[in-house]
Amino acid sequence: MAEATANGLGQHALDSAHTHDATTTGVTTAEVHQEHPIKLYLVVWAWLFILSTCSYLVDYFGLHGYLRWSLILIFMILKAGLIVAIFMHMAWERLALTYAIILPPVLVLVFVTMMVFEADYTLLTRMAFFGAGP
Amino acid sequence: MAETTLTHIGRTEPRPAGWQGIAADWSSDQRAFKNVSWGKAMMWIFLLSDTFIFGCFLLSYMTARISTRVPWPNPSEVFALRIGGSDIPLILIAIMTFVLISSSGTMAMAVNFGYRRDRRKTAVLMLLTAALGATFVGMQAFEWTKLITEGVRPWGNPWGAAQFGASFFMITGFHGTHVTIGVIFLIIVARKVWRGDYDVGRPGFFTSRRGRYENVEIMGLYWHFVDLVWVFIFAFFYLW
């Protein structure tokens, strides 16, 4: 009941409740607002440009094999990390939220492993029945 | 009873650090995301589900590409453009990448100015983001047109494995749809910022809840996610 009332209040009422709460009980109120200097975003922006250029150059210079794949993955992970951590403010969120959002996608890697085996098996079966290729 | 009420409006108890803190947050009789508003938590959970959707698309593309006996078309050549008499590999995709990254940059700045309650700059930066997003969709439409005229279909193409077309149209099409929806919502939120809806707490059109500048950040989360997905598509589909 009380919960419903609290949710129904306007933002101003909530804000005043926050400050009142914090001053009377001394419990820390964590601020939800994400304010960071503009310079931080510009630096990240520049890095994203640099990393994108690097991954494009991998293709432009026609690198091959494990060097190509590892470079692509490294640049991809760095870019994704910068976007999630800085632009999406994940670096400053509460750990409970961060882990709830970041951990589940990691499990996709299990799915990837399963499908690699499955696809290899499909390929072997196709080669066994239809020959090595057209 | 009063205690329960207070925890529900965002008071944060002192917590141990690290994993113990996470376990404490998730324990019974708790609101797991203490200082995170429902709007933001729900957007994150939506993005998590969207991650699985795009993850499955990329997975099925991987499976198709590994399991085919026919060579995969070389994306470097397929997406090359002839500029000034020579073929430049992947140039259009590279430009699209830079456009989308720039839109992410302007969006991050819009969020920042939103919290500083600078209505004009926030709205202008959001509209700039929307314009860059629309440019991206336009370039994608050009790319689709080029490939379709060259004979790429979901069931076949002139260069190799038949699954190439299906993977390409499905993945980039779904991503393009996300960008388009993002552009529409950017314009809606920019209009609200411009009008000062978040200063006076005017009720929204859909849920009739009072908006605040955090809505700009939530919009930004979605937009950065669209950019994030493109990072993975660029790496796995275009560069691999």
Interface residues (C-beta under 8 A of the other chain):
Chain A: A2 E3 T5 A6 N7 L9 G10 Q11 H12 L14 A17 H18 D21 A22 T25 V27 T28 T29 A30 E31 V32 H33 Q34 E35 H36 I38 Y41 L42 V44 W45 L48 F49 S52 S55 Y56 V58 D59 Y60 G62 R68 W69 I72 L73 F75 M76 K79 A80 I83 V84 I86 F87 M88 H89 E93 R94 L95 A96 L97 Y99 A100 I101 P104 P105 V108 F111 V112 M115 V116 E118 A119 D120 T122 L123 R126 M127 F130 G131 A132 G133 P134
Chain B: M1 A2 T4 T5 L6 H8 I9 G10 R11 T12 E13 P14 G18 G21 I22 D25 W26 A32 F33 K34 N35 V36 S37 K40 A41 W44 I45 L47 L48 T51 F52 G55 L59 M62 T63 A64 I66 S67 T68 R69 V70 P71 S76 P89 L90 A94 T97 F98 I101 S102 S104 G105 M107 A108 M109 V111 N112 Y115 R116 G201 R210 R212 E214 E217 G220 L221 H224 F225 D227 L228 V231 F232 F234 A235 Y238 L239 W240
